[in-house]
Amino acid sequence: MFTRDFQLKQLKSTSEFDIVVIGGGASGLGIAVDAASRGFKVALFESHDFAKGTSSRSTKLVHGGVRYLAQGNIKLVTEALRERGLLEKNAGHLFKRQQFLIPSYQWWHKYYYGIGLTIYDLLSKRLSIGRSKVVSAKSASSKISNLNHQGLHGGVIYFDGQFDDARLALNLAQTAAESEAVILNHCKVVNMLLNEAGFINGVEVEDRETGEHLKVASRVVINATGVFSNKILKLAGRKKKGLKIVPSQGIHLVLDKHFLQGSTALMVPKTSDGRVLFAIPWHNKIVVGTTDTPIKKPSYEPKPLEEEIDFILDNASEYLTKKPTREDVLCVFSGLRPLVAPEGDKSNTKEISRGHKIIQSESGLLTIVGGKWTTYREMSEDVVNEAINLYSLPKVEAKTKTLEIHGNLSEDAKANVNSELWYYGSDAADLETFIATDKAYKEAIHPDYNFSKGQVIWAARHEMARTVEDVLARRMRLLFLDAKAAIQAADNVATILQSELGRTDSWKQDQIKSFKDLASVYLI
């Protein structure tokens, strides 16, 4: 059962695990799925909520990386395109084939990018999701009617994947639990357990809801905390140098869908600072980004810089006839990339590899850093293989290439799902039946959006949502779509959760205040 009480009971009844995973983002959850599906005893601990950090703040793309192709990183692009194809098969309910337009304002650009994207298509081999083609200025304008047509010479159409990051993280947690892994959010690793030789043989965790401390024995401990990896490395007594984690901040602005006026996404391969700019339809809005700003100290709620906001608005305005202003921004969200660089490397973050690295500490801790959502499955397989080789675990082959993720639906089955509940996948029918059992469940939590009270209850009972933020930020995504509306819905959600979780009035008031304080960062 995917409930916190059941997971805690399973934790307390297990004397020793094969693998403990620290971190409930893309990497950690992927590792838990991989290891549990091979038959290992697995426990995963996330100090906040699943995908609370970087993994809920992506550009919402499952892609090979056109920019990496331009850099000549063929290996990374090929791997990512393969993983894109596998994700479409294994999590079809969340994967969407997204058409993109690269506009060309110099006559030769469309041929230059056309050749590059033809190579991109070829690298995807049998897992291609659509062929690219060079189009005329008239055709380009018809795809995005709001596109600046002054000096337009045409463009290139190509296809990539689009998804909901936080929902995929949740589904990975559910998939791991279905393979008998113990999966817990709001449970923080506070210390490492060491044997007489100073080698890690478990962790001490704190249940952040009750304050209870538990000692959990494990043959292997894996640190998958992304930009916060250094904190866990310090707990493990790190001494080795060689690689450092360089956090880089990227922000995104969310606008009303009429800024693109269509279903085609915009991709600008080179902005004024050399980065790619995307404007992508997502949940009936438009997500525009991103930036690349070096950050010294990571935080769970990174704040967007004024210059980052201006940069995206200025660059978007160059390509759209309806130019977005600060008043048009419904939400601004910031995420931190856990980039990996050699110690002492002062490279620009745009040039640091997006590949992943596995580090073994002197005390036996395994740490996975770097990477991106698209390649989470391959990264996870690499880490578990490394754990098998280093710690004499049974040699069991990975199963995740063909393992269906919780909620998966075929293309045909997707057509029968309630269009407003598409992101629930195979759970949508049960959710719809549940909502129909009580008239009150159908009531909206906000007049401008179709999120219902029944969905809040479902999130608490079946999706391990424990806070107002869990519901509005990652189960429903309202915070990432319209921060003002999310603030207005907070009281409703807190009241429902108070009843579902048996909380006090003071808990409810604390939840409302803490969520509104947090959500204010998402407003301009």
C-alpha positions in Angstrom: 0.0 0.0 0.0 1.2 3.5 -0.9 0.4 5.1 2.5 2.9 6.5 5.0 1.6 4.4 7.9 2.1 1.2 5.9 5.5 2.2 4.7 6.6 3.0 8.3 5.3 -0.4 9.4 7.3 -2.2 6.7 10.4 -0.2 7.7 10.2 -1.2 11.3 9.6 -4.8 10.5 12.8 -5.2 8.3 16.0 -6.0 10.1 18.4 -5.1 7.3 18.1 -3.7 3.8 20.3 -4.4 0.8 20.2 -0.7 -0.3 19.2 2.5 1.3 18.6 5.5 -1.0 18.8 9.1 0.3 16.8 11.5 -1.8 13.4 11.3 -3.4 14.1 13.1 -6.7 14.5 11.6 -10.2 17.8 9.9 -9.4 16.8 8.5 -6.0 13.4 7.2 -7.1 14.9 5.7 -10.3 17.4 3.8 -8.2 14.7 2.6 -5.9 12.7 1.3 -8.8 15.7 -0.3 -10.5 16.9 -2.0 -7.3 13.5 -3.2 -6.0 12.5 -4.6 -9.4 15.7 -6.7 -9.3 14.5 -8.2 -6.0 16.7 -6.2 -3.6 15.4 -5.0 -0.2 15.2 -1.2 -0.7 14.4 1.8 1.5 14.2 5.4 0.3 14.1 8.4 2.5 13.2 11.9 1.3 13.5 14.7 3.9 10.7 16.8 2.3 8.4 15.6 -0.4 9.1 13.6 -3.6 10.6 15.9 -6.2 10.5 18.8 -3.8 13.8 20.2 -5.2 15.2 20.2 -8.7 13.1 17.3 -10.0 9.8 19.3 -10.0 11.3 22.4 -11.6 12.5 21.3 -15.0 11.7 22.6 -18.4 9.2 19.7 -18.7 11.1 18.1 -21.6 12.2 14.5 -22.3 14.8 15.2 -24.9 18.1 14.3 -26.4 19.4 17.9 -26.1 19.7 19.8 -29.4 22.3 22.0 -27.7 24.4 19.0 -26.7 24.4 17.9 -30.4 25.7 21.4 -31.3 28.5 20.9 -28.8 29.4 17.6 -30.4 28.4 15.4 -27.4 27.0 12.6 -29.6 27.2 10.0 -26.9 25.0 12.0 -24.5 22.5 12.8 -27.2 22.2 9.2 -28.4 21.7 7.9 -24.8 19.1 10.5 -24.1 17.2 9.9 -27.3 17.1 6.2 -26.5 15.8 6.9 -23.0 13.2 9.3 -24.4 11.8 6.4 -26.5 11.8 4.0 -23.5 10.0 6.6 -21.4 7.3 7.0 -24.0 6.7 3.2 -23.8 6.9 2.8 -20.1 5.1 6.0 -18.9 2.9 6.7 -21.9 0.3 8.5 -19.7 2.7 11.3 -18.9 4.7 11.5 -22.2 3.5 13.7 -25.0 5.0 14.1 -28.5 5.6 17.8 -28.7 6.1 19.6 -32.0 8.7 22.4 -32.0 9.5 25.3 -34.3 12.9 26.8 -34.6 12.3 30.1 -36.5 15.0 31.3 -38.9 15.7 35.0 -39.4 18.7 34.4 -41.6 18.1 32.4 -44.8 20.8 29.9 -44.1 19.9 29.1 -40.5 16.9 26.9 -41.5 19.2 24.7 -43.6 21.9 24.7 -40.9 19.5 23.6 -38.2 17.6 21.4 -40.6 20.8 19.3 -41.2 21.5 19.2 -37.5 18.0 18.0 -36.7 18.1 15.4 -39.4 21.1 13.9 -37.6 19.1 14.2 -34.3 16.4 12.1 -35.9 18.8 9.5 -37.2 20.4 9.2 -33.7 17.1 8.2 -32.3 17.0 5.2 -34.6 13.8 3.0 -34.2 12.7 5.1 -31.2 12.1 8.2 -33.3 9.0 10.1 -32.4 8.7 12.2 -35.6 10.8 13.5 -38.5 12.1 17.1 -38.7 11.6 19.2 -41.8 12.5 22.7 -43.1 9.4 24.9 -43.6 8.7 28.2 -45.3 8.0 31.5 -43.5 4.3 31.1 -44.2 4.2 27.7 -42.8 6.2 28.8 -39.7 3.8 31.6 -39.1 0.8 29.2 -39.4 2.3 27.1 -36.6 2.7 30.0 -34.2 0.5 32.9 -35.3 2.0 35.1 -32.6 5.5 34.6 -34.0 7.4 37.7 -35.1 7.3 37.5 -38.9 9.4 40.5 -39.6 12.5 39.2 -41.4 11.4 35.6 -41.0 12.9 33.2 -43.6 11.1 30.1 -42.4 12.2 27.6 -39.9 12.6 23.9 -38.9 9.9 21.7 -37.4 11.1 18.9 -35.1 9.6 16.6 -32.4 10.7 16.0 -28.8 9.0 14.7 -25.6 7.1 16.6 -23.0 6.0 15.4 -19.6 5.0 16.4 -16.0 8.1 16.0 -13.9 6.6 15.9 -10.3 3.9 13.4 -11.4 6.5 11.1 -12.9 8.4 11.3 -9.6 5.3 10.3 -7.7 4.6 7.4 -10.1 8.2 6.2 -9.7 7.6 6.2 -5.9 4.5 4.1 -6.4 6.2 1.7 -8.8 9.0 1.1 -6.3 6.5 0.5 -3.5 4.7 -2.0 -5.8 8.1 -3.9 -6.0 8.1 -3.9 -2.1 10.5 -1.1 -1.6 9.9 1.1 1.5 9.4 4.6 0.3 9.0 7.5 2.7 8.7 11.3 2.3 9.2 13.8 5.1 11.8 11.4 6.7 15.3 12.9 7.0 18.6 11.1 7.2 20.4 12.7 10.1 23.4 10.4 10.6 25.4 7.5 9.2 25.8 4.2 11.1 29.4 2.9 11.0 30.8 -0.5 11.8 34.0 -1.0 13.8 36.1 -0.4 10.7 34.5 2.9 10.0 32.5 1.6 7.1 28.8 2.7 6.6 26.3 0.0 7.4 23.2 2.0 7.7 21.6 5.3 8.5 19.7 7.1 11.3 16.5 8.8 10.1 14.1 11.3 11.7 10.4 11.1 11.0 9.8 14.8 10.6 6.1 14.4 11.5 6.6 12.7 14.8 10.2 13.5 15.7 10.9 9.7 16.1 14.4 8.6 15.3 15.0 5.2 13.7 18.2 3.3 13.0 18.1 1.5 9.6 20.7 -1.2 8.8 21.8 -1.6 5.2 24.5 -3.2 3.1 24.8 -0.2 0.8 23.9 3.4 1.2 23.4 5.6 -1.9 23.4 9.4 -1.8 21.1 10.8 -4.5 20.4 14.2 -3.1 21.5 16.2 -6.1 22.6 19.8 -5.3 22.5 18.8 -1.6 25.0 15.9 -2.0 27.8 17.7 -0.2 25.8 17.7 3.1 25.4 13.9 2.9 29.1 13.5 1.9 30.0 15.4 5.0 27.9 13.1 7.2 29.8 10.2 5.6 33.2 11.9 6.5 34.2 12.8 3.0 38.0 13.4 2.5 38.7 12.7 -1.1 38.8 15.6 -3.6 38.5 15.4 -7.3 34.9 16.4 -8.2 32.8 19.2 -7.0 29.1 19.9 -7.3 28.5 23.3 -9.0 24.9 24.4 -8.5 23.4 26.3 -11.5 20.1 28.1 -11.2 17.5 28.1 -14.0 14.2 29.9 -13.8 11.0 29.6 -15.8 8.1 31.9 -16.3 4.5 30.7 -16.7 2.2 32.6 -19.0 -1.3 32.3 -20.4 -1.6 30.0 -23.4 -2.5 32.8 -25.8 1.1 33.9 -25.9 1.8 31.1 -28.3 -1.7 30.7 -29.8 -1.4 27.1 -30.8 0.0 23.7 -29.8 3.5 24.1 -31.3 6.3 25.0 -29.0 9.0 27.6 -29.7 12.7 26.8 -29.5 15.4 29.5 -30.0 18.8 27.7 -30.2 20.9 30.7 -29.3 19.8 33.6 -27.1 21.9 36.7 -26.2 23.9 34.6 -23.6 24.2 31.6 -25.9 21.6 29.5 -24.1 18.5 27.8 -25.6 15.1 29.5 -25.0 12.0 27.4 -24.9 8.3 28.4 -24.9 6.3 25.2 -24.3 2.6 24.4 -23.9 2.0 22.7 -20.6 -1.2 22.1 -18.6 -3.0 24.7 -20.7 -0.3 27.4 -20.0 3.0 28.3 -21.5 6.3 27.6 -19.8 9.2 29.9 -20.9 12.8 29.4 -20.0 15.5 29.0 -19.0 18.5 30.8 -17.5 21.9 29.5 -16.3 23.2 31.3 -13.2 26.0 30.0 -11.0 24.8 29.7 -7.3 27.1 29.4 -4.3 24.8 27.9 -1.8 21.8 25.6 -2.7 18.4 26.0 -1.1 15.1 24.2 -1.3 13.3 27.3 -2.5 15.8 29.2 -4.7 14.7 32.7 -5.5 14.6 34.1 -9.0 16.9 37.0 -9.7 15.4 40.2 -11.2 17.9 40.0 -14.0 16.9 36.4 -14.8 13.2 37.5 -15.1 14.1 40.4 -17.4 16.4 38.2 -19.5 13.6 35.8 -20.3 11.0 38.5 -20.9 13.4 40.4 -23.2 14.4 37.4 -25.2 10.8 36.1 -25.5 9.7 39.5 -26.7 12.1 39.4 -29.6 10.2 36.4 -31.1 6.6 37.1 -30.1 4.3 39.8 -31.5 2.3 39.7 -28.2 5.2 40.6 -25.9 4.9 39.3 -22.3 5.4 41.7 -19.5 5.9 41.2 -15.7 2.2 41.7 -15.2 1.5 38.7 -17.5 3.6 36.2 -15.4 1.4 33.8 -13.5 4.3 32.1 -11.8 8.0 32.1 -11.7 9.8 29.0 -10.5 13.5 28.3 -9.9 15.4 25.1 -10.0 19.0 24.2 -9.3 21.0 21.9 -11.6 23.5 19.6 -9.8 26.4 20.0 -12.3 29.7 18.2 -11.8 33.1 19.8 -12.4 36.7 18.9 -11.4 37.9 20.6 -8.2 39.2 24.1 -9.1 37.4 24.2 -12.4 36.2 27.7 -13.1 34.3 26.9 -16.3 31.1 28.7 -17.2 28.2 26.5 -16.1 26.9 26.4 -19.6 30.0 24.4 -20.6 30.0 21.9 -17.7 28.9 18.4 -18.6 25.3 17.3 -18.1 26.5 13.8 -17.8 26.4 11.9 -14.5 29.2 10.7 -12.2 29.3 8.1 -9.4 31.6 8.8 -6.4 32.6 6.2 -3.8 33.6 7.7 -0.4 36.2 6.2 1.9 33.5 5.2 4.3 31.6 3.3 1.5 28.9 5.8 0.6 28.0 5.8 -3.1 27.0 9.2 -4.5 25.4 9.9 -7.9 25.6 13.5 -9.2 24.8 15.3 -12.4 22.6 14.0 -15.1 19.1 15.0 -16.1 15.5 13.8 -16.0 15.6 12.2 -19.5 18.4 9.8 -18.6 17.3 9.0 -15.0 16.6 5.3 -15.8 20.1 4.7 -17.3 21.7 6.6 -14.4 19.8 4.5 -11.9 20.9 1.3 -13.7 24.5 2.4 -13.6 24.4 3.1 -9.9 22.8 -0.2 -9.0 25.3 -2.1 -11.2 28.1 -0.2 -9.4 26.6 -1.2 -6.0 26.5 -4.9 -7.1 30.1 -4.8 -8.2 31.5 -3.0 -5.2 29.5 -4.6 -2.4 29.0 -8.2 -3.6 25.3 -8.1 -4.0 23.7 -10.8 -6.1 24.3 -10.2 -9.8 20.7 -9.6 -11.1 20.1 -7.9 -14.4 18.2 -4.6 -14.6 14.5 -4.9 -15.7 13.7 -1.2 -16.2 14.0 -1.1 -19.9 10.6 -2.8 -20.2 9.2 -2.1 -16.7 5.9 -0.2 -16.9 5.7 2.7 -14.5 2.6 3.1 -12.4 -0.1 4.8 -14.4 1.2 3.8 -17.8 -1.3 3.8 -20.7 -1.0 3.0 -24.3 -1.9 5.6 -26.9 -5.2 3.9 -27.5 -6.1 3.8 -23.8 -5.1 7.5 -23.4 -7.9 8.5 -25.7 -10.5 7.1 -23.2 -9.2 9.0 -20.2 -11.0 12.1 -18.9 -9.0 15.0 -20.6 -8.9 16.9 -17.3 -7.4 13.9 -15.4 -4.9 12.7 -18.1 -1.9 13.0 -15.7 -3.4 10.3 -13.5 -3.1 7.7 -16.2 -4.6 4.3 -15.3 -5.7 5.8 -11.9 -8.0 8.3 -13.6 -10.9 5.9 -13.9 -10.8 5.0 -10.2 -10.4 8.7 -9.2 -13.4 9.6 -11.3 -15.5 6.9 -9.7 -14.3 8.1 -6.2 -15.2 11.7 -6.9 -18.7 10.6 -8.1 -19.4 9.1 -4.7 -19.9 12.4 -2.9 -21.3 15.6 -4.3 -18.9 17.6 -2.2 -15.9 15.9 -3.8 -16.8 17.5 -7.1 -16.5 21.1 -5.7 -13.6 23.0 -7.1 -10.9 24.3 -4.7 -10.6 27.4 -6.9 -13.2 28.9 -9.2 -10.8 29.4 -12.1 -9.4 25.8 -12.2 -10.9 22.3 -12.4 -9.0 20.9 -9.4 -11.6 19.3 -7.1 -11.8 18.6 -3.4 -12.0 14.9 -4.2 -8.5 15.2 -5.8 -7.1 16.6 -2.5 -8.6 13.7 -0.6 -7.3 11.2 -3.2 -3.8 12.8 -2.9 -3.9 12.3 0.9 -5.2 8.7 0.8 -3.4 7.3 -2.3 -0.5 9.6 -3.1 1.2 10.2 0.2 0.5 14.0 0.2 1.1 15.3 3.7 1.0 19.1 3.4 -0.7 21.9 1.5 2.5 22.3 -0.5 2.6 18.6 -1.4 -0.9 18.9 -2.9 -0.8 22.3 -4.6 2.8 22.2 -5.8 3.3 18.6 -6.9 0.1 16.5 -6.9 -2.0 19.2 -8.7 0.7 21.6 -10.0 -1.4 24.7 -9.3 1.4 26.5 -7.6 3.5 26.1 -10.8 0.6 27.2 -13.0 -0.8 30.2 -11.1 0.8 31.1 -7.8 -1.9 33.7 -6.9 -4.7 31.1 -7.4 -2.7 28.5 -5.4 -2.5 31.0 -2.5 -6.2 31.5 -2.7 -6.9 27.8 -2.6 -4.6 27.1 0.4 -7.3 27.5 3.0 -9.6 25.0 1.2 -6.8 22.4 0.9 -5.7 22.9 4.5 -9.2 22.3 5.8 -9.5 19.0 3.8 -6.1 17.8 4.9 -6.8 18.6 8.5 -9.8 16.3 8.4 -8.0 13.5 6.4 -4.9 13.4 8.5 -6.5 14.1 11.8 -4.6 17.3 12.5 -5.2 20.2 14.9 -6.5 23.7 14.2 -3.0 25.1 15.0 -1.5 22.6 12.4 -4.0 23.9 9.8 -3.1 27.6 10.5 0.6 26.8 10.4 0.1 25.0 7.0 -1.8 28.0 5.5 0.8 30.5 6.7 3.9 28.5 5.6 2.4 27.7 2.2 1.4 31.4 1.6 4.9 32.5 2.6 6.5 29.9 0.3 4.1 30.7 -2.6 4.9 34.4 -2.5 8.4 33.6 -3.9 6.6 32.3 -7.1 5.0 35.7 -7.6 6.6 38.7 -9.3 
